[in-house]
Amino acid sequence: RSRGMSLSSRRSSMMPGPRKVADPRPIGNKAYTTESIRKLITYLTEHGYDRSISPKILLSPTTKDFVNIVTFLLRSIDPNFAFVGKLEDELPVILRTLGYPTNVTKGALSAVGVPHTWP
């Protein structure tokens, strides 16, 4: 059986709908950002991410870097995961389904290397 279905199309009827929650993370704090980047690099390298990764890449990722990292992370949930449509359309639904605390807009996804666009 083909696994062409995305995570976004597997939303359970048991999952709650979108909710408006303030993001408790201090994302504007440089120490928090530095520590988060360190943790992400550690996770990626310890779990077999096979592409180049560094704080510089994560501070200003290209769209390709972002897609590679997000795909890798989503494959830790579903090893057969692949985007079947546009990232800008699918990822907000996937993140909402997974309980990401804030809304990710198409605008934020079209400018992934610009830190102030991220919630």
Contacts in CASP RR format, 6 or more apart in sequence:
PFRMAT RR
TARGET T0000
AUTHOR 0000-0000-0000
METHOD contacts of the structure
MODEL  1
RSRGMSLSSRRSSMMPGPRKVADPRPIGNKAYTTESIRKLITYLTEHGYD
RSISPKILLSPTTKDFVNIVTFLLRSIDPNFAFVGKLEDELPVILRTLGY
PTNVTKGALSAVGVPHTWP
3 80 0 8 1.000
3 82 0 8 1.000
4 80 0 8 1.000
4 82 0 8 1.000
4 84 0 8 1.000
5 84 0 8 1.000
6 81 0 8 1.000
6 82 0 8 1.000
6 83 0 8 1.000
6 84 0 8 1.000
6 85 0 8 1.000
6 90 0 8 1.000
6 94 0 8 1.000
7 74 0 8 1.000
7 77 0 8 1.000
7 78 0 8 1.000
7 81 0 8 1.000
7 94 0 8 1.000
7 97 0 8 1.000
7 98 0 8 1.000
8 90 0 8 1.000
8 93 0 8 1.000
8 94 0 8 1.000
8 97 0 8 1.000
10 97 0 8 1.000
11 93 0 8 1.000
11 97 0 8 1.000
15 97 0 8 1.000
17 96 0 8 1.000
18 96 0 8 1.000
18 103 0 8 1.000
21 101 0 8 1.000
21 102 0 8 1.000
23 101 0 8 1.000
23 102 0 8 1.000
23 119 0 8 1.000
24 101 0 8 1.000
25 32 0 8 1.000
26 32 0 8 1.000
27 33 0 8 1.000
27 118 0 8 1.000
27 119 0 8 1.000
33 59 0 8 1.000
34 55 0 8 1.000
37 55 0 8 1.000
37 58 0 8 1.000
37 59 0 8 1.000
38 55 0 8 1.000
40 58 0 8 1.000
40 69 0 8 1.000
41 53 0 8 1.000
41 54 0 8 1.000
41 55 0 8 1.000
41 58 0 8 1.000
44 53 0 8 1.000
44 69 0 8 1.000
44 72 0 8 1.000
45 53 0 8 1.000
47 72 0 8 1.000
47 76 0 8 1.000
49 69 0 8 1.000
49 72 0 8 1.000
51 65 0 8 1.000
51 68 0 8 1.000
53 69 0 8 1.000
57 65 0 8 1.000
59 115 0 8 1.000
60 113 0 8 1.000
60 114 0 8 1.000
60 115 0 8 1.000
61 69 0 8 1.000
61 112 0 8 1.000
61 113 0 8 1.000
62 112 0 8 1.000
62 113 0 8 1.000
63 112 0 8 1.000
66 112 0 8 1.000
66 113 0 8 1.000
67 83 0 8 1.000
67 87 0 8 1.000
70 87 0 8 1.000
70 91 0 8 1.000
71 81 0 8 1.000
71 82 0 8 1.000
71 83 0 8 1.000
74 81 0 8 1.000
74 94 0 8 1.000
75 81 0 8 1.000
77 98 0 8 1.000
83 90 0 8 1.000
83 91 0 8 1.000
84 90 0 8 1.000
87 109 0 8 1.000
88 106 0 8 1.000
88 107 0 8 1.000
88 109 0 8 1.000
88 110 0 8 1.000
89 106 0 8 1.000
91 104 0 8 1.000
91 109 0 8 1.000
92 103 0 8 1.000
92 104 0 8 1.000
92 105 0 8 1.000
92 106 0 8 1.000
92 109 0 8 1.000
95 104 0 8 1.000
96 103 0 8 1.000
102 119 0 8 1.000
103 119 0 8 1.000
104 118 0 8 1.000
104 119 0 8 1.000
107 117 0 8 1.000
108 117 0 8 1.000
108 118 0 8 1.000
108 119 0 8 1.000
111 117 0 8 1.000
112 118 0 8 1.000
END
